[in-house]
Amino acid sequence: MTGTMDIEPFTPADAARRARLEMPMLYAWLKPDEAVQAAIAEHRAQWVWRTQPKPSIPKPHRLHMTLCHISPQGDAAVEGIRQALGELRMEEDLELLLDWSGVWAHNGIAIVRPQPNAALDRLHQAVVRQLAPWLSGRHEDWAPHITIARKASGAAAPTMPPVRWSVREFQFVRSWLKTRPVWHEVLASYPLQSSGRKAGL
């Protein structure tokens, strides 16, 4: 027995949208050094996780703090972003203290958070300003964090011992989120302190 069903035509606009969705995402982020990665992993190992659903736990070398996410862009735009980020400089040390962990109730993501830090806020604001031509949506509600697990609803987090993190650079990264495992490509790294005539914070 055969039948028919109504199927909406796949338009050129649909094809373009699908192509954008399958393109890699772009990020500006901070990557902890190996000592900080190890300290976070050691703390995470003390959590008590639910068995169902099984949490998704990234390896220590994949931990990062996103400063800004950028929708998929073509090669010319990627080069423009790379150059724009290279114009930033920071004339102050960025010393973070990671001292809180828990689970966001609205999405089940387990996170580590730093104490409030004015220098970190200034860096985030400067990155957003510098990338304004390529950004859409709101970025004022940014909450600095490091994701340590997904599908973590119901997990129990012990008190986190403070972890000091001396940030020396930020990175521009291209991420293929549909691959397994997710693949991150570092396109450029930028020291937070530099000389020369740059766009200051």
C-alpha positions as CSV (number, residue, x, y, z in Angstrom):
1,M,0.0,0.0,0.0
2,T,1.3,3.4,-1.0
3,G,0.4,6.8,0.1
4,T,1.4,10.4,-0.4
5,M,2.2,13.2,2.0
6,D,2.7,16.9,1.6
7,I,6.3,18.0,1.8
8,E,7.4,21.6,1.8
9,P,9.8,22.3,-1.0
10,F,13.5,22.8,-0.1
11,T,14.1,26.4,-1.2
12,P,17.4,28.1,-1.9
13,A,16.9,30.0,1.3
14,D,16.6,26.7,3.2
15,A,19.8,25.5,1.6
16,A,21.6,28.6,2.6
17,R,20.4,28.3,6.2
18,R,21.4,24.7,6.4
19,A,24.9,25.6,5.0
20,R,25.3,28.2,7.7
21,L,24.2,25.8,10.4
22,E,26.8,23.3,9.3
23,M,29.6,25.8,9.2
24,P,31.9,25.9,12.2
25,M,31.2,28.4,15.1
26,L,33.7,31.0,16.1
27,Y,34.7,32.0,19.6
28,A,37.0,34.3,21.5
29,W,37.9,32.5,24.7
30,L,40.3,32.0,27.6
31,K,42.0,28.7,28.0
32,P,43.3,27.6,31.4
33,D,46.9,26.4,31.7
34,E,47.6,22.8,32.5
35,A,47.8,23.4,36.3
36,V,44.4,25.1,36.4
37,Q,43.0,22.3,34.2
38,A,44.3,19.7,36.6
39,A,42.9,21.5,39.6
40,I,39.4,21.8,38.0
41,A,39.5,18.2,37.0
42,E,40.5,17.1,40.5
43,H,37.6,19.1,42.0
44,R,35.2,17.7,39.4
45,A,36.2,14.1,40.3
46,Q,34.7,14.7,43.7
47,W,31.3,15.5,42.4
48,V,28.5,12.9,42.7
49,W,26.7,12.4,39.4
50,R,23.4,10.9,38.5
51,T,23.7,7.7,36.4
52,Q,20.8,8.6,34.1
53,P,21.2,10.5,32.0
54,K,24.9,9.9,31.9
55,P,26.7,13.3,32.2
56,S,28.9,14.5,29.3
57,I,32.3,15.4,30.8
58,P,34.9,17.2,28.6
59,K,38.5,16.2,29.0
60,P,40.6,18.7,31.0
61,H,42.4,20.1,27.9
62,R,39.0,21.1,26.4
63,L,38.1,23.4,29.3
64,H,37.7,27.1,28.4
65,M,35.9,30.3,29.3
66,T,34.1,31.9,26.4
67,L,34.4,35.6,26.1
68,C,32.2,35.9,23.0
69,H,30.6,33.6,20.4
70,I,30.3,34.5,16.8
71,S,27.9,33.0,14.3
72,P,29.4,31.1,11.3
73,Q,31.3,33.4,8.9
74,G,33.0,33.1,5.6
75,D,36.8,33.1,5.1
76,A,37.0,36.9,4.5
77,A,35.1,37.6,7.7
78,V,37.3,35.2,9.6
79,E,40.4,37.1,8.5
80,G,38.7,40.4,9.5
81,I,37.9,39.1,12.9
82,R,41.5,37.8,13.4
83,Q,42.9,41.2,12.6
84,A,40.3,43.1,14.7
85,L,41.2,40.9,17.8
86,G,44.8,41.6,17.1
87,E,44.3,45.3,17.7
88,L,43.3,44.7,21.4
89,R,45.7,45.2,24.2
90,M,45.4,45.1,28.0
91,E,47.7,47.1,30.3
92,E,46.8,45.2,33.5
93,D,47.2,41.7,34.8
94,L,44.3,39.4,34.7
95,E,44.3,37.2,37.8
96,L,41.2,35.2,38.3
97,L,40.1,33.2,41.4
98,L,37.8,30.2,40.6
99,D,36.0,29.5,43.8
100,W,32.4,28.3,43.0
101,S,30.9,25.4,41.1
102,G,27.4,24.1,40.7
103,V,24.7,23.3,38.1
104,W,22.6,25.8,36.2
105,A,19.0,24.7,36.8
106,H,17.7,25.9,33.4
107,N,20.0,23.8,31.3
108,G,21.7,21.2,33.5
109,I,25.2,22.5,32.7
110,A,27.8,22.1,35.5
111,I,30.1,25.1,35.7
112,V,33.0,26.6,37.6
113,R,32.8,30.4,38.1
114,P,35.4,33.1,39.1
115,Q,34.9,35.8,41.7
116,P,33.8,39.1,40.1
117,N,36.7,40.6,38.3
118,A,36.7,44.1,36.8
119,A,39.6,43.4,34.5
120,L,37.8,40.4,33.1
121,D,34.6,42.4,32.5
122,R,36.7,45.1,30.7
123,L,38.2,42.4,28.4
124,H,34.9,41.0,27.6
125,Q,33.4,44.4,26.8
126,A,36.4,45.3,24.6
127,V,36.1,42.0,22.7
128,V,32.4,42.7,22.0
129,R,33.1,46.2,20.9
130,Q,35.9,45.1,18.6
131,L,33.7,42.3,17.0
132,A,30.5,44.4,16.7
133,P,30.4,44.3,12.9
134,W,30.2,40.5,13.1
135,L,27.9,40.0,16.1
136,S,24.1,39.7,16.4
137,G,21.9,39.5,19.5
138,R,22.7,40.7,23.0
139,H,25.9,40.2,24.9
140,E,25.3,42.2,28.0
141,D,24.1,39.3,30.0
142,W,27.4,37.4,29.8
143,A,28.1,35.2,32.8
144,P,31.8,34.2,32.9
145,H,32.1,30.4,33.5
146,I,33.9,27.2,32.5
147,T,31.6,24.3,31.6
148,I,32.8,21.2,33.3
149,A,29.9,18.9,32.4
150,R,26.6,18.7,30.5
151,K,23.5,16.7,31.3
152,A,24.4,17.3,34.9
153,S,21.0,18.0,36.5
154,G,20.8,16.5,40.0
155,A,24.6,16.3,40.5
156,A,26.0,17.2,43.9
157,A,28.9,19.5,44.0
158,P,31.3,19.7,47.0
159,T,32.7,23.1,48.1
160,M,35.3,24.2,45.6
161,P,38.7,25.0,46.9
162,P,39.9,28.3,45.4
163,V,42.0,28.0,42.2
164,R,44.1,30.9,41.1
165,W,44.4,31.4,37.4
166,S,46.9,33.9,35.9
167,V,45.5,34.6,32.4
168,R,48.2,35.5,29.9
169,E,46.4,35.4,26.5
170,F,43.0,34.9,24.8
171,Q,42.4,32.8,21.7
172,F,40.3,33.0,18.5
173,V,38.9,29.5,17.9
174,R,36.9,27.8,15.1
175,S,34.8,24.9,16.4
176,W,33.1,22.1,14.5
177,L,30.3,21.2,16.9
178,K,28.6,18.5,14.8
179,T,31.7,16.3,14.7
180,R,32.3,13.6,17.4
181,P,34.4,14.4,19.2
182,V,33.9,18.2,18.8
183,W,36.9,19.7,17.0
184,H,38.4,23.0,18.0
185,E,41.0,24.8,15.8
186,V,42.9,27.7,17.4
187,L,43.2,30.4,14.6
188,A,45.2,32.9,16.7
189,S,46.4,33.6,20.2
190,Y,46.7,37.1,21.6
191,P,48.9,38.1,24.6
192,L,46.9,40.3,27.0
193,Q,49.9,42.7,27.5
194,S,51.6,44.0,24.4
195,S,53.4,47.1,23.1
196,G,52.6,49.2,20.1
197,R,49.7,51.4,19.1
198,K,46.7,49.2,19.6
199,A,43.0,49.5,20.6
200,G,43.1,49.7,24.3
201,L,40.7,48.4,26.9
